[in-house]
Amino acid sequence: MRRVVFSLSSAEFAKLVGTSRGGLAMSCREVFERGSSPTEVEGPIPLKEARDVHAGAWD
């Protein structure tokens, strides 16, 4: 993967998911920095729709 564009920061996503599930609190950039090939990471790009797709998924 050479490029990733995302909308929700890891902090914003954590607010949607909540803390009771546990999980990995790591940003997209941190994940791809540890990869074996370079990946350009662009974001967060503010989009209302980014939150909408998660509606009800984490209840």
C-alpha positions in Angstrom: 0.0 0.0 0.0 1.6 3.3 -1.0 -1.0 5.8 0.2 -3.7 6.0 2.9 -6.3 8.9 3.2 -8.4 8.9 6.4 -11.0 11.0 8.0 -11.2 10.1 11.7 -8.2 10.5 14.0 -7.5 7.7 16.4 -8.8 9.9 19.2 -12.1 10.6 17.4 -12.5 6.9 16.6 -11.9 6.0 20.2 -14.7 8.3 21.2 -17.0 6.4 18.9 -15.9 3.0 20.0 -15.6 3.7 23.7 -13.0 2.4 26.1 -14.8 -0.7 27.4 -13.7 -2.8 24.4 -10.0 -2.4 24.9 -8.2 -2.2 21.6 -5.0 -0.7 20.2 -4.6 3.0 20.7 -2.3 3.7 17.8 -2.6 6.3 15.1 -2.6 5.4 11.4 0.7 7.0 10.9 2.3 4.9 13.7 1.1 1.7 12.2 2.4 2.5 8.7 5.7 3.9 10.0 6.4 0.4 11.3 5.8 -1.2 7.9 8.4 -2.6 5.6 7.7 -0.2 2.7 6.9 3.6 2.8 3.3 4.6 2.9 2.1 8.2 2.5 -0.6 9.0 5.1 -2.9 11.9 4.6 -5.4 13.0 7.2 -7.5 13.5 9.1 -9.7 14.9 6.4 -12.8 16.3 8.1 -15.9 14.7 6.7 -19.3 14.4 8.4 -19.9 11.2 6.6 -16.9 9.6 8.2 -18.8 9.5 11.5 -22.1 8.5 9.9 -20.8 5.2 8.6 -20.2 4.1 12.2 -23.7 5.0 13.5 -25.0 2.0 15.6 -22.0 -0.2 14.8 -20.4 0.2 18.2 -23.4 0.2 20.5 
